[in-house]
Amino acid sequence: MMKNIIGIQQIGVGIPDVQKAWAYYRKHFGMDIPIFQESAEAKLMTPYTGGVIHSRTAVLAINLQGGSGLEIWQFTSRNTNAASFELQLGDYGVMIAKIKAPDVKLAYNTLKSNGALMLSGLLMAPDGLPCFYVKDEFGSIFQVVQGKDWFRRNEHVTGGVCGAVIGVSDIEKSRKFYGDLLGYDKVIYDKTGIFDDFTNIPGGKHQIRRVLLEKSKENTGNFSKLLGSSNIELIQVLDRKARKIFENRFWGDLGFIHLCFDVYNMKELEKNLTSNGHPFTVDSASKFDMGEAAGHFSYVEDPDGTLIEFVETYRIPILKKIGWYLDLSKRDRTKTLPDWMLKALKIGRKKD
């Protein structure tokens, strides 16, 4: 297990309107703390944007109750393209983002009364815990599940992202990647069949094998208390031929474009992944600068080509108007930041 992978930092979601999507995520998921808001060219991502440098605007938003964020991403130099076919469970890539809630029934009733686009009623997941499904205004699907840990309480009916549902072609091969290399080595369930909780999800009436993975070891690192625990659910469809979610499309097009992990010691991570057949396909070399946030990022592909991002954070803004930034470059990356530092992020909260 890679000890320098702290946990899921965020899931990237490509949409055609950043501000409209962010307003939806604030209203329904409490994603009201911006870590950065920036427009720039995605110069390093040309391997996944047709060899052409495209411009984009993006917001990385989090819910300070705990959990991972959403990087809300929009092309500004071209249109955002949807898939030319209906995406179905088991298609290769991130199909669903998981959002945690302290009380799933309360979250369901609140989101429904607030006009969220509900895909299901209250259901029971294979782990015996309640859940429900909802989608955003652009069609991306979210599963709201029971949360395990919290940084703060009683601000929103949900926390942030706590996992992802990923379509794969071979679960055993993918378990080596997500389990042995990324540390999600604990099997919560491994079940095959037609599942009631998938009934209203496209492709949910097919024979599917699903494996829910968690980490057997507790996260350590600067943001571990805020990010909390997470899981990855691998989905393999058994009675139809699956397709790649981003077949004939670019990274940044409509849907979940990557799964991103918060890490430290990027060079050690690169050596381990390369020696195991997953070299970096994109590497910012030493740093990126989003104007407000800075760090080092890289990408690899899982066995089916799904993009996995790694970010080693150097700096994040607390109150950029007065130049107050949290500088992590000289801190011990293995130790959790003091609560007051993380709570200070609420100063930048976006209010509606």
C-alpha positions as YAML, in Angstrom:
chain: A
units: angstrom
residues:
- id: 1
  name: MET
  ca: [0.00, 0.00, 0.00]
- id: 2
  name: MET
  ca: [1.21, 3.46, -0.87]
- id: 3
  name: LYS
  ca: [1.43, 5.29, 2.46]
- id: 4
  name: ASN
  ca: [1.79, 8.64, 0.71]
- id: 5
  name: ILE
  ca: [-1.73, 8.51, -0.79]
- id: 6
  name: ILE
  ca: [-3.80, 10.33, 1.81]
- id: 7
  name: GLY
  ca: [-7.28, 9.97, 0.35]
- id: 8
  name: ILE
  ca: [-9.60, 11.23, -2.35]
- id: 9
  name: GLN
  ca: [-9.08, 14.97, -2.77]
- id: 10
  name: GLN
  ca: [-11.77, 15.58, -5.38]
- id: 11
  name: ILE
  ca: [-13.65, 14.27, -8.38]
- id: 12
  name: GLY
  ca: [-13.48, 16.35, -11.54]
- id: 13
  name: VAL
  ca: [-16.77, 16.94, -13.32]
- id: 14
  name: GLY
  ca: [-16.95, 18.40, -16.80]
- id: 15
  name: ILE
  ca: [-19.96, 20.62, -17.44]
- id: 16
  name: PRO
  ca: [-20.92, 23.40, -19.90]
- id: 17
  name: ASP
  ca: [-21.64, 26.04, -17.22]
- id: 18
  name: VAL
  ca: [-19.42, 26.27, -14.12]
- id: 19
  name: GLN
  ca: [-21.50, 28.81, -12.22]
- id: 20
  name: LYS
  ca: [-24.81, 27.05, -12.81]
- id: 21
  name: ALA
  ca: [-23.36, 23.70, -11.74]
- id: 22
  name: TRP
  ca: [-21.64, 25.17, -8.69]
- id: 23
  name: ALA
  ca: [-24.91, 26.80, -7.59]
- id: 24
  name: TYR
  ca: [-26.58, 23.35, -7.78]
- id: 25
  name: TYR
  ca: [-23.78, 21.72, -5.77]
- id: 26
  name: ARG
  ca: [-23.91, 24.48, -3.13]
- id: 27
  name: LYS
  ca: [-27.67, 24.19, -2.77]
- id: 28
  name: HIS
  ca: [-27.89, 20.43, -2.57]
- id: 29
  name: PHE
  ca: [-24.45, 19.21, -1.41]
- id: 30
  name: GLY
  ca: [-23.15, 22.16, 0.63]
- id: 31
  name: MET
  ca: [-20.12, 22.62, -1.65]
- id: 32
  name: ASP
  ca: [-19.74, 26.29, -0.71]
- id: 33
  name: ILE
  ca: [-16.02, 26.64, 0.14]
- id: 34
  name: PRO
  ca: [-13.93, 27.48, -2.96]
- id: 35
  name: ILE
  ca: [-10.31, 26.33, -2.77]
- id: 36
  name: PHE
  ca: [-9.60, 27.97, -6.11]
- id: 37
  name: GLN
  ca: [-11.46, 29.71, -8.93]
- id: 38
  name: GLU
  ca: [-9.32, 30.13, -12.00]
- id: 39
  name: SER
  ca: [-9.36, 30.44, -15.79]
- id: 40
  name: ALA
  ca: [-6.32, 29.35, -17.79]
- id: 41
  name: GLU
  ca: [-5.04, 27.11, -20.56]
- id: 42
  name: ALA
  ca: [-4.75, 23.38, -19.82]
- id: 43
  name: LYS
  ca: [-1.31, 23.19, -21.43]
- id: 44
  name: LEU
  ca: [-0.21, 19.87, -19.97]
- id: 45
  name: MET
  ca: [-3.40, 17.96, -20.76]
- id: 46
  name: THR
  ca: [-2.94, 17.80, -24.53]
- id: 47
  name: PRO
  ca: [-2.56, 13.98, -24.48]
- id: 48
  name: TYR
  ca: [-6.26, 13.97, -23.55]
- id: 49
  name: THR
  ca: [-7.49, 17.01, -25.50]
- id: 50
  name: GLY
  ca: [-6.67, 15.94, -29.05]
- id: 51
  name: GLY
  ca: [-3.12, 17.30, -29.00]
- id: 52
  name: VAL
  ca: [-4.45, 20.86, -28.81]
- id: 53
  name: ILE
  ca: [-4.11, 23.30, -25.90]
- id: 54
  name: HIS
  ca: [-7.60, 24.29, -24.77]
- id: 55
  name: SER
  ca: [-8.71, 26.96, -22.35]
- id: 56
  name: ARG
  ca: [-10.90, 26.27, -19.37]
- id: 57
  name: THR
  ca: [-12.39, 27.75, -16.25]
- id: 58
  name: ALA
  ca: [-12.69, 25.75, -13.05]
- id: 59
  name: VAL
  ca: [-13.74, 25.90, -9.40]
- id: 60
  name: LEU
  ca: [-12.59, 23.44, -6.75]
- id: 61
  name: ALA
  ca: [-15.26, 23.47, -4.05]
- id: 62
  name: ILE
  ca: [-15.55, 21.57, -0.78]
- id: 63
  name: ASN
  ca: [-18.04, 21.04, 2.04]
- id: 64
  name: LEU
  ca: [-16.37, 21.93, 5.35]
- id: 65
  name: GLN
  ca: [-18.35, 19.29, 7.25]
- id: 66
  name: GLY
  ca: [-15.88, 16.85, 5.71]
- id: 67
  name: GLY
  ca: [-15.28, 14.79, 2.63]
- id: 68
  name: SER
  ca: [-13.64, 15.38, -0.71]
- id: 69
  name: GLY
  ca: [-14.37, 18.13, -3.19]
- id: 70
  name: LEU
  ca: [-15.70, 18.63, -6.68]
- id: 71
  name: GLU
  ca: [-13.51, 20.24, -9.34]
- id: 72
  name: ILE
  ca: [-16.15, 21.85, -11.54]
- id: 73
  name: TRP
  ca: [-14.57, 22.18, -14.97]
- id: 74
  name: GLN
  ca: [-15.67, 23.93, -18.19]
- id: 75
  name: PHE
  ca: [-14.04, 24.37, -21.58]
- id: 76
  name: THR
  ca: [-13.99, 28.01, -22.71]
- id: 77
  name: SER
  ca: [-12.26, 27.42, -26.05]
- id: 78
  name: ARG
  ca: [-14.72, 24.78, -27.35]
- id: 79
  name: ASN
  ca: [-18.09, 23.29, -26.59]
- id: 80
  name: THR
  ca: [-18.50, 20.65, -23.89]
- id: 81
  name: ASN
  ca: [-19.49, 17.42, -25.65]
- id: 82
  name: ALA
  ca: [-21.78, 14.75, -24.27]
- id: 83
  name: ALA
  ca: [-21.31, 11.07, -25.11]
- id: 84
  name: SER
  ca: [-22.86, 10.01, -28.42]
- id: 85
  name: PHE
  ca: [-24.50, 7.01, -26.70]
- id: 86
  name: GLU
  ca: [-26.35, 6.45, -23.43]
- id: 87
  name: LEU
  ca: [-23.88, 5.81, -20.65]
- id: 88
  name: GLN
  ca: [-24.67, 2.68, -18.65]
- id: 89
  name: LEU
  ca: [-23.42, 1.08, -15.46]
- id: 90
  name: GLY
  ca: [-20.30, -0.90, -16.23]
- id: 91
  name: ASP
  ca: [-19.07, 1.44, -18.96]
- id: 92
  name: TYR
  ca: [-15.40, 2.13, -18.31]
- id: 93
  name: GLY
  ca: [-14.75, 5.18, -16.17]
- id: 94
  name: VAL
  ca: [-16.25, 7.07, -13.24]
- id: 95
  name: MET
  ca: [-20.02, 6.71, -13.55]
- id: 96
  name: ILE
  ca: [-21.21, 7.87, -10.12]
- id: 97
  name: ALA
  ca: [-19.79, 10.08, -7.35]
- id: 98
  name: LYS
  ca: [-20.66, 9.16, -3.77]
- id: 99
  name: ILE
  ca: [-21.74, 11.92, -1.35]
- id: 100
  name: LYS
  ca: [-21.86, 11.22, 2.39]
- id: 101
  name: ALA
  ca: [-24.64, 12.27, 4.74]
- id: 102
  name: PRO
  ca: [-25.00, 12.03, 8.54]
- id: 103
  name: ASP
  ca: [-28.72, 11.18, 8.13]
- id: 104
  name: VAL
  ca: [-29.56, 9.76, 4.70]
- id: 105
  name: LYS
  ca: [-33.35, 9.99, 5.22]
- id: 106
  name: LEU
  ca: [-33.10, 13.67, 6.21]
- id: 107
  name: ALA
  ca: [-30.85, 14.34, 3.20]
- id: 108
  name: TYR
  ca: [-33.34, 12.59, 0.90]
- id: 109
  name: ASN
  ca: [-36.32, 14.58, 2.18]
- id: 110
  name: THR
  ca: [-34.39, 17.87, 2.06]
- id: 111
  name: LEU
  ca: [-33.01, 17.41, -1.44]
- id: 112
  name: LYS
  ca: [-36.39, 16.31, -2.74]
- id: 113
  name: SER
  ca: [-38.20, 19.27, -1.19]
- id: 114
  name: ASN
  ca: [-35.52, 21.62, -2.55]
- id: 115
  name: GLY
  ca: [-36.09, 20.46, -6.11]
- id: 116
  name: ALA
  ca: [-33.10, 18.19, -6.68]
- id: 117
  name: LEU
  ca: [-33.42, 15.81, -9.63]
- id: 118
  name: MET
  ca: [-34.13, 12.56, -7.79]
- id: 119
  name: LEU
  ca: [-33.38, 9.24, -9.52]
- id: 120
  name: SER
  ca: [-34.70, 7.02, -6.76]
- id: 121
  name: GLY
  ca: [-36.45, 6.82, -3.44]
- id: 122
  name: LEU
  ca: [-34.71, 5.68, -0.29]
- id: 123
  name: LEU
  ca: [-32.96, 2.38, -0.96]
- id: 124
  name: MET
  ca: [-30.76, -0.16, 0.77]
- id: 125
  name: ALA
  ca: [-27.23, -0.68, -0.59]
- id: 126
  name: PRO
  ca: [-25.56, -4.13, -0.49]
- id: 127
  name: ASP
  ca: [-23.72, -3.14, 2.70]
- id: 128
  name: GLY
  ca: [-27.10, -2.83, 4.44]
- id: 129
  name: LEU
  ca: [-26.96, 0.96, 4.72]
- id: 130
  name: PRO
  ca: [-29.47, 3.45, 3.27]
- id: 131
  name: CYS
  ca: [-28.77, 5.38, 0.10]
- id: 132
  name: PHE
  ca: [-30.45, 7.20, -2.76]
- id: 133
  name: TYR
  ca: [-29.51, 8.53, -6.19]
- id: 134
  name: VAL
  ca: [-29.77, 12.02, -7.60]
- id: 135
  name: LYS
  ca: [-28.40, 13.75, -10.69]
- id: 136
  name: ASP
  ca: [-27.30, 17.27, -11.47]
- id: 137
  name: GLU
  ca: [-28.79, 19.48, -14.16]
- id: 138
  name: PHE
  ca: [-26.32, 18.15, -16.72]
- id: 139
  name: GLY
  ca: [-26.92, 14.44, -16.08]
- id: 140
  name: SER
  ca: [-24.05, 13.45, -13.77]
- id: 141
  name: ILE
  ca: [-25.21, 10.93, -11.16]
- id: 142
  name: PHE
  ca: [-24.55, 11.04, -7.41]
- id: 143
  name: GLN
  ca: [-25.23, 8.39, -4.77]
- id: 144
  name: VAL
  ca: [-25.89, 9.75, -1.28]
- id: 145
  name: VAL
  ca: [-24.68, 7.26, 1.34]
- id: 146
  name: GLN
  ca: [-24.25, 7.01, 5.09]
- id: 147
  name: GLY
  ca: [-21.16, 8.90, 6.26]
- id: 148
  name: LYS
  ca: [-18.70, 7.49, 8.78]
- id: 149
  name: ASP
  ca: [-16.67, 10.48, 9.93]
- id: 150
  name: TRP
  ca: [-17.07, 14.23, 10.12]
- id: 151
  name: PHE
  ca: [-14.86, 17.29, 10.52]
- id: 152
  name: ARG
  ca: [-17.78, 19.60, 11.41]
- id: 153
  name: ARG
  ca: [-21.50, 18.97, 11.96]
- id: 154
  name: ASN
  ca: [-24.91, 20.58, 11.54]
- id: 155
  name: GLU
  ca: [-24.15, 22.98, 8.67]
- id: 156
  name: HIS
  ca: [-25.57, 21.00, 5.74]
- id: 157
  name: VAL
  ca: [-27.61, 17.82, 5.27]
- id: 158
  name: THR
  ca: [-24.71, 16.23, 3.39]
- id: 159
  name: GLY
  ca: [-20.96, 16.31, 3.51]
- id: 160
  name: GLY
  ca: [-18.69, 16.09, 0.51]
- id: 161
  name: VAL
  ca: [-17.57, 13.32, -1.81]
- id: 162
  name: CYS
  ca: [-16.63, 10.02, -0.14]
- id: 163
  name: GLY
  ca: [-16.09, 7.69, -3.07]
- id: 164
  name: ALA
  ca: [-16.74, 6.73, -6.66]
- id: 165
  name: VAL
  ca: [-18.42, 4.01, -8.71]
- id: 166
  name: ILE
  ca: [-16.04, 3.01, -11.51]
- id: 167
  name: GLY
  ca: [-16.79, 0.75, -14.47]
- id: 168
  name: VAL
  ca: [-14.03, -1.75, -15.26]
- id: 169
  name: SER
  ca: [-13.47, -4.61, -17.69]
- id: 170
  name: ASP
  ca: [-11.79, -6.98, -15.22]
- id: 171
  name: ILE
  ca: [-12.38, -6.55, -11.50]
- id: 172
  name: GLU
  ca: [-9.43, -8.73, -10.49]
- id: 173
  name: LYS
  ca: [-7.03, -6.66, -12.57]
- id: 174
  name: SER
  ca: [-8.53, -3.42, -11.29]
- id: 175
  name: ARG
  ca: [-8.33, -4.60, -7.68]
- id: 176
  name: LYS
  ca: [-4.57, -4.88, -8.06]
- id: 177
  name: PHE
  ca: [-4.46, -1.26, -9.17]
- id: 178
  name: TYR
  ca: [-6.87, 0.27, -6.65]
- id: 179
  name: GLY
  ca: [-6.03, -2.18, -3.87]
- id: 180
  name: ASP
  ca: [-2.31, -2.91, -4.10]
- id: 181
  name: LEU
  ca: [-1.18, 0.44, -5.53]
- id: 182
  name: LEU
  ca: [-3.69, 2.98, -4.20]
- id: 183
  name: GLY
  ca: [-4.34, 1.30, -0.86]
- id: 184
  name: TYR
  ca: [-8.04, 0.38, -1.18]
- id: 185
  name: ASP
  ca: [-7.31, -3.15, -0.09]
- id: 186
  name: LYS
  ca: [-10.25, -4.04, 2.18]
- id: 187
  name: VAL
  ca: [-13.25, -5.75, 0.56]
- id: 188
  name: ILE
  ca: [-16.56, -4.63, 2.12]
- id: 189
  name: TYR
  ca: [-18.64, -6.73, -0.26]
- id: 190
  name: ASP
  ca: [-18.24, -8.68, -3.50]
- id: 191
  name: LYS
  ca: [-21.62, -9.49, -5.01]
- id: 192
  name: THR
  ca: [-23.00, -10.49, -8.40]
- id: 193
  name: GLY
  ca: [-26.55, -10.17, -9.68]
- id: 194
  name: ILE
  ca: [-29.22, -7.64, -10.61]
- id: 195
  name: PHE
  ca: [-29.47, -5.09, -7.83]
- id: 196
  name: ASP
  ca: [-32.54, -3.23, -6.58]
- id: 197
  name: ASP
  ca: [-30.61, -0.05, -5.84]
- id: 198
  name: PHE
  ca: [-29.45, 0.13, -9.47]
- id: 199
  name: THR
  ca: [-32.95, -0.26, -10.99]
- id: 200
  name: ASN
  ca: [-33.35, 3.38, -12.05]
- id: 201
  name: ILE
  ca: [-29.74, 3.86, -13.17]
- id: 202
  name: PRO
  ca: [-29.09, 3.34, -16.90]
- id: 203
  name: GLY
  ca: [-27.81, -0.23, -17.38]
- id: 204
  name: GLY
  ca: [-28.87, -1.16, -13.86]
- id: 205
  name: LYS
  ca: [-30.98, -4.14, -14.94]
- id: 206
  name: HIS
  ca: [-28.01, -6.08, -16.33]
- id: 207
  name: GLN
  ca: [-26.02, -8.78, -14.55]
- id: 208
  name: ILE
  ca: [-23.30, -6.95, -12.66]
- id: 209
  name: ARG
  ca: [-20.46, -7.83, -10.34]
- id: 210
  name: ARG
  ca: [-19.79, -5.07, -7.84]
- id: 211
  name: VAL
  ca: [-16.97, -4.89, -5.31]
- id: 212
  name: LEU
  ca: [-16.77, -2.19, -2.66]
- id: 213
  name: LEU
  ca: [-13.22, -1.39, -1.50]
- id: 214
  name: GLU
  ca: [-11.98, 0.64, 1.46]
- id: 215
  name: LYS
  ca: [-8.60, 1.27, 3.04]
- id: 216
  name: SER
  ca: [-7.57, -1.09, 5.83]
- id: 217
  name: LYS
  ca: [-5.27, 1.58, 7.26]
- id: 218
  name: GLU
  ca: [-6.27, 4.99, 8.52]
- id: 219
  name: ASN
  ca: [-5.34, 8.02, 6.42]
- id: 220
  name: THR
  ca: [-2.52, 10.25, 7.63]
- id: 221
  name: GLY
  ca: [-1.54, 13.60, 6.19]
- id: 222
  name: ASN
  ca: [-2.26, 17.33, 6.29]
- id: 223
  name: PHE
  ca: [-5.86, 17.08, 5.11]
- id: 224
  name: SER
  ca: [-6.75, 13.61, 6.41]
- id: 225
  name: LYS
  ca: [-9.24, 14.84, 9.04]
- id: 226
  name: LEU
  ca: [-11.06, 16.99, 6.51]
- id: 227
  name: LEU
  ca: [-11.09, 14.46, 3.68]
- id: 228
  name: GLY
  ca: [-12.08, 11.56, 5.93]
- id: 229
  name: SER
  ca: [-12.48, 7.95, 4.84]
- id: 230
  name: SER
  ca: [-13.55, 6.97, 1.35]
- id: 231
  name: ASN
  ca: [-14.33, 3.96, -0.80]
- id: 232
  name: ILE
  ca: [-14.18, 2.82, -4.39]
- id: 233
  name: GLU
  ca: [-16.85, 0.59, -5.92]
- id: 234
  name: LEU
  ca: [-15.79, -1.38, -8.98]
- id: 235
  name: ILE
  ca: [-18.54, -2.38, -11.42]
- id: 236
  name: GLN
  ca: [-18.16, -5.06, -14.09]
- id: 237
  name: VAL
  ca: [-21.14, -5.76, -16.35]
- id: 238
  name: LEU
  ca: [-21.36, -9.44, -17.31]
- id: 239
  name: ASP
  ca: [-24.04, -9.70, -20.00]
- id: 240
  name: ARG
  ca: [-23.30, -6.87, -22.42]
- id: 241
  name: LYS
  ca: [-20.28, -5.25, -24.04]
- id: 242
  name: ALA
  ca: [-19.24, -2.12, -22.17]
- id: 243
  name: ARG
  ca: [-17.79, 1.02, -23.76]
- id: 244
  name: LYS
  ca: [-15.45, 3.74, -22.56]
- id: 245
  name: ILE
  ca: [-17.35, 6.67, -21.04]
- id: 246
  name: PHE
  ca: [-14.99, 9.10, -22.80]
- id: 247
  name: GLU
  ca: [-14.84, 7.19, -26.08]
- id: 248
  name: ASN
  ca: [-14.07, 9.70, -28.87]
- id: 249
  name: ARG
  ca: [-14.24, 12.60, -26.42]
- id: 250
  name: PHE
  ca: [-11.82, 14.81, -24.51]
- id: 251
  name: TRP
  ca: [-10.93, 15.02, -20.85]
- id: 252
  name: GLY
  ca: [-13.08, 17.94, -19.74]
- id: 253
  name: ASP
  ca: [-16.14, 16.92, -21.70]
- id: 254
  name: LEU
  ca: [-19.44, 16.15, -19.97]
- id: 255
  name: GLY
  ca: [-19.24, 13.77, -17.01]
- id: 256
  name: PHE
  ca: [-16.77, 12.76, -14.32]
- id: 257
  name: ILE
  ca: [-13.39, 13.44, -15.90]
- id: 258
  name: HIS
  ca: [-11.00, 12.13, -13.23]
- id: 259
  name: LEU
  ca: [-10.66, 10.81, -9.70]
- id: 260
  name: CYS
  ca: [-8.03, 12.81, -7.77]
- id: 261
  name: PHE
  ca: [-6.00, 11.76, -4.71]
- id: 262
  name: ASP
  ca: [-4.24, 13.98, -2.20]
- id: 263
  name: VAL
  ca: [-0.62, 12.79, -1.85]
- id: 264
  name: TYR
  ca: [2.79, 13.65, -0.50]
- id: 265
  name: ASN
  ca: [6.25, 12.70, -1.86]
- id: 266
  name: MET
  ca: [5.27, 12.60, -5.52]
- id: 267
  name: LYS
  ca: [8.65, 11.25, -6.61]
- id: 268
  name: GLU
  ca: [8.30, 8.15, -4.45]
- id: 269
  name: LEU
  ca: [4.78, 7.67, -5.78]
- id: 270
  name: GLU
  ca: [6.00, 7.91, -9.37]
- id: 271
  name: LYS
  ca: [8.68, 5.26, -8.81]
- id: 272
  name: ASN
  ca: [6.20, 2.82, -7.32]
- id: 273
  name: LEU
  ca: [3.54, 3.30, -9.98]
- id: 274
  name: THR
  ca: [6.04, 3.18, -12.86]
- id: 275
  name: SER
  ca: [7.59, -0.05, -11.57]
- id: 276
  name: ASN
  ca: [4.11, -1.54, -11.49]
- id: 277
  name: GLY
  ca: [3.22, -0.62, -15.05]
- id: 278
  name: HIS
  ca: [1.40, 2.69, -14.50]
- id: 279
  name: PRO
  ca: [3.79, 5.52, -15.41]
- id: 280
  name: PHE
  ca: [2.75, 9.16, -15.21]
- id: 281
  name: THR
  ca: [1.15, 10.24, -18.49]
- id: 282
  name: VAL
  ca: [1.00, 13.88, -17.38]
- id: 283
  name: ASP
  ca: [3.36, 15.51, -14.87]
- id: 284
  name: SER
  ca: [3.60, 19.16, -13.90]
- id: 285
  name: ALA
  ca: [7.28, 18.35, -13.13]
- id: 286
  name: SER
  ca: [7.53, 20.36, -9.94]
- id: 287
  name: LYS
  ca: [4.56, 22.61, -9.50]
- id: 288
  name: PHE
  ca: [1.37, 24.11, -10.81]
- id: 289
  name: ASP
  ca: [0.08, 27.55, -9.91]
- id: 290
  name: MET
  ca: [-3.66, 28.20, -10.10]
- id: 291
  name: GLY
  ca: [-3.13, 31.78, -8.96]
- id: 292
  name: GLU
  ca: [-4.81, 30.97, -5.67]
- id: 293
  name: ALA
  ca: [-3.61, 27.41, -5.05]
- id: 294
  name: ALA
  ca: [-0.31, 25.81, -5.92]
- id: 295
  name: GLY
  ca: [1.21, 22.34, -5.93]
- id: 296
  name: HIS
  ca: [2.43, 19.43, -8.04]
- id: 297
  name: PHE
  ca: [0.03, 17.30, -10.06]
- id: 298
  name: SER
  ca: [0.28, 14.19, -12.19]
- id: 299
  name: TYR
  ca: [-1.96, 11.68, -13.95]
- id: 300
  name: VAL
  ca: [-1.94, 7.94, -14.54]
- id: 301
  name: GLU
  ca: [-4.43, 5.62, -16.20]
- id: 302
  name: ASP
  ca: [-6.12, 2.69, -14.49]
- id: 303
  name: PRO
  ca: [-6.18, -0.64, -16.42]
- id: 304
  name: ASP
  ca: [-9.10, 0.62, -18.54]
- id: 305
  name: GLY
  ca: [-7.74, 4.10, -19.21]
- id: 306
  name: THR
  ca: [-9.73, 5.94, -16.53]
- id: 307
  name: LEU
  ca: [-7.78, 9.02, -15.50]
- id: 308
  name: ILE
  ca: [-6.45, 9.14, -11.94]
- id: 309
  name: GLU
  ca: [-4.94, 12.42, -10.76]
- id: 310
  name: PHE
  ca: [-2.52, 12.95, -7.88]
- id: 311
  name: VAL
  ca: [-2.00, 16.35, -6.24]
- id: 312
  name: GLU
  ca: [0.65, 17.35, -3.73]
- id: 313
  name: THR
  ca: [-0.56, 20.67, -2.35]
- id: 314
  name: TYR
  ca: [1.90, 23.45, -1.55]
- id: 315
  name: ARG
  ca: [-0.42, 26.39, -0.92]
- id: 316
  name: ILE
  ca: [-4.13, 27.14, -0.55]
- id: 317
  name: PRO
  ca: [-5.85, 30.48, 0.06]
- id: 318
  name: ILE
  ca: [-7.55, 31.31, 3.35]
- id: 319
  name: LEU
  ca: [-8.41, 34.94, 2.57]
- id: 320
  name: LYS
  ca: [-6.86, 35.98, -0.73]
- id: 321
  name: LYS
  ca: [-8.06, 39.61, -0.47]
- id: 322
  name: ILE
  ca: [-5.42, 40.25, 2.17]
- id: 323
  name: GLY
  ca: [-2.93, 37.70, 0.86]
- id: 324
  name: TRP
  ca: [-3.53, 35.10, 3.60]
- id: 325
  name: TYR
  ca: [-2.43, 31.72, 2.30]
- id: 326
  name: LEU
  ca: [-1.78, 28.43, 4.02]
- id: 327
  name: ASP
  ca: [1.80, 27.49, 3.05]
- id: 328
  name: LEU
  ca: [2.37, 23.74, 3.33]
- id: 329
  name: SER
  ca: [5.77, 23.58, 1.66]
- id: 330
  name: LYS
  ca: [7.70, 23.48, 4.93]
- id: 331
  name: ARG
  ca: [5.24, 21.41, 6.96]
- id: 332
  name: ASP
  ca: [5.49, 17.73, 7.80]
- id: 333
  name: ARG
  ca: [3.16, 16.20, 5.19]
- id: 334
  name: THR
  ca: [2.48, 13.15, 7.35]
- id: 335
  name: LYS
  ca: [0.84, 15.15, 10.15]
- id: 336
  name: THR
  ca: [-2.72, 16.44, 10.27]
- id: 337
  name: LEU
  ca: [-3.15, 20.20, 10.20]
- id: 338
  name: PRO
  ca: [-4.59, 21.84, 13.34]
- id: 339
  name: ASP
  ca: [-8.38, 22.12, 13.24]
- id: 340
  name: TRP
  ca: [-8.30, 25.91, 13.40]
- id: 341
  name: MET
  ca: [-6.33, 26.11, 10.15]
- id: 342
  name: LEU
  ca: [-8.87, 23.99, 8.30]
- id: 343
  name: LYS
  ca: [-11.83, 25.75, 9.91]
- id: 344
  name: ALA
  ca: [-10.39, 29.07, 8.73]
- id: 345
  name: LEU
  ca: [-11.34, 28.08, 5.19]
- id: 346
  name: LYS
  ca: [-14.92, 29.05, 6.04]
- id: 347
  name: ILE
  ca: [-13.87, 32.70, 5.73]
- id: 348
  name: GLY
  ca: [-14.04, 32.28, 1.96]
- id: 349
  name: ARG
  ca: [-17.49, 30.65, 1.93]
- id: 350
  name: LYS
  ca: [-19.70, 31.46, -1.07]
- id: 351
  name: LYS
  ca: [-23.10, 32.57, 0.17]
- id: 352
  name: ASP
  ca: [-26.30, 32.54, -1.88]
...
